[in-house]
Amino acid sequence: MRTDNAAYVARDLAHVWHPCTQMKDHEHVPLIPIRRGEGAWLEDFEGKRYLDAISSWWVNLFGHANPRINAAVRAQLERLEQVILAGFTHEPVIRLSEALTAVAPAGLTRCFYADNGSSAVEVAVKMSFHYWRNVGRGEKRRFITLSNSYHGETLGALAVGNVELYKDIYRPLLMDVITVPSPDCYERDNGESWAEHTRRKFAHMEAALERHAHESAAVILEPLVQCAGGMRMYDPVYLTLLRAACDRHQVHLIADEIAVGFGRTGTMFACEQAGIRPDLMCLSKGLTAGYLPLSAVLTTEPVYAAFYDEYVKLNAFLHSHSFTGNPLACSAALACLEIFRSDEVLERNRALSARLGERARTLQDHPHVAEVRQRGMIVAAELVRDKAARQPYPWQERRGLAIYRHALARGVLLRPVGNVVYFMPPYVVTPQEIDLMVEVAREGIELATCA
Ligand SMILES: *Cc1c(COP(=O)(O)O)cnc(C)c1O
C-alpha cells in the first residue's frame, strides 16, 4: 500500500466531507494529510513540516503531542475513559471545576459542561432564557448581539452570531436577534483613539438596552477580539460600560471566551482586562490545550439558585450531551491549567507577544496593508486594495487563499480569514519561528497583492 501524500488524499477525497470547505476547491488546492505533530510543527506523509501559526484553528496552546498532556491523558485512559455525568461523577470533572472556578473571575462558581464551543453557546442562551422564566420574567427571551460577531455553527449559536458568510443561507431557520453595531476599532475615525471610538460605539448598545431590555435575556459578545469576524478588536472600556448597563437594565452578560480565553489576549480571560465578571462565560478551544473536545459554561450562584427547587416544579435545566464532561478531556484540561501555573505561561507570553507584535508591525508599511493590530498573542494584518480609502479587495478574488498556498509551500500554516492575515501561534513557539511566520506572511502578501 502506498503511503505518500497523494495516496492518503485520494482515499480521503473518496469519503471525507471537510468542514467549512467547498470540496471542489480540492481539485486545485492541495489537501495536506498529517501523520504527526510535535511542538508547533505538523508533518505530512512525505516528511514535509509546517509551522502551525494558527494553533490548528485556535485550539492548541502547548504544542502538538505535548509530553505532559500526553502523560495526563494516558494515565486517565488507564482508569476511566467515559461515564454518564447525570447521577454519577468522576475525579477529573471535580478537580477541573475546582480549578476553573479558582482562575475565573470571582463569583463564577458553577460549571456546566458540554463538548464543543457551539454547544456551550447553546447552553448559555438556554440557561439565560430559562433563568428569567424561573424567576417569573418569561417575557425576557430575546438576545442582543454585536455586528460581525461569531458564536458557532449550531442554529442557536448561528442566530446570535453575525458573520453573513456563515449565517445568511440559514436565516429562515434562525431566531430573531437584536444586532448592535460592533465597537470594532478598525472603523475608528482618523485621529480617534481606540478608547474614544469604543466609548462612542457604546451609545448604540445603551440605546438597544433602553429599548429592548424588558424583552431581552442577555447580551452576548466576544470580549476584546471578534476572531472569526476577521480579528477585529476593541477597547476593554466597552466591557466596563456593558457590565454597568446590564446591571442597570437587568440583562445577563454572556462572555463568549471560547477563542480569547486561556491567555490569548494576554490575561487568562479577556474580561479581566476590564475587571468585570460576566453572568455566564463560555469556554472551549484552549480549555483542553486543543487536545480533546470539551466546553464549559461558568455561572454565578444566583443563576444556579434559580434552577434549584423541588423536582415537580420543573425548574431544572434539563440539557445534556452524551459526552458532557468527558474524563479524558477533563484530564487534558487539568494538565493544561497545571502548565499555566507551573510554567508562568502568561508571564512568558509577554516576551513572545512583544516579539510577534514588533515583527508584524513591519508589515504595516506595505502599500496594501491598512492596519496591523494586536491583542496579546493575536496579531492581524488587514489587506486592502486601496490603503488611503481603506477599500477592501472583493472577496471573489480570494487574496487570502494565495497567501495560504504560498505559506504552505514555504512550510507555514497560515489561514487568512478573508483579507485578514493573522498569527495566533501556540505558546511554545520560539522567537525564530515567529520571525519565520512573519517573513513568510510578508512574501505571501507581496505575491497576493502584486496584481
Ligand atoms: C470557535 C468559536 C465558537 C464555536 O466553537 P466550536 O467548538 O467550533 O463549535 C464559538 N464562539 C467563538 C468566539 C469561537 O471562536
The ligand as a Tripos MOL2 file, in Angstrom:
@<TRIPOS>MOLECULE
LIG
   15    15     1     0     0
SMALL
NO_CHARGES

@<TRIPOS>ATOM
      1 C1        -14.8570   28.6270   17.6230 C.3       1 LIG1
      2 C2        -15.8200   29.5000   18.3060 C.ar      1 LIG1
      3 C3        -17.0810   29.0380   18.6830 C.ar      1 LIG1
      4 C4        -17.6010   27.6630   18.3110 C.3       1 LIG1
      5 O1        -16.8610   26.6370   18.8570 O.3       1 LIG1
      6 P1        -16.9310   25.1820   18.1390 P.3       1 LIG1
      7 O2        -16.1810   24.2900   19.0640 O.co2     1 LIG1
      8 O3        -16.2340   25.3660   16.8130 O.co2     1 LIG1
      9 O4        -18.3400   24.8340   17.9870 O.co2     1 LIG1
     10 C5        -17.9040   29.8930   19.3950 C.ar      1 LIG1
     11 N1        -17.5050   31.1290   19.7160 N.ar      1 LIG1
     12 C6        -16.2990   31.6170   19.3690 C.ar      1 LIG1
     13 C7        -15.9130   33.0020   19.7960 C.3       1 LIG1
     14 C8        -15.4190   30.8310   18.6330 C.ar      1 LIG1
     15 O5        -14.2550   31.3360   18.2300 O.3       1 LIG1
@<TRIPOS>BOND
     1     1     2 1
     2     2     3 ar
     3     2    14 ar
     4     3     4 1
     5     3    10 ar
     6     4     5 1
     7     5     6 1
     8     6     7 2
     9     6     8 1
    10     6     9 1
    11    10    11 ar
    12    11    12 ar
    13    12    13 1
    14    12    14 ar
    15    14    15 1
@<TRIPOS>SUBSTRUCTURE
     1 LIG1         1 GROUP 0 **** ****
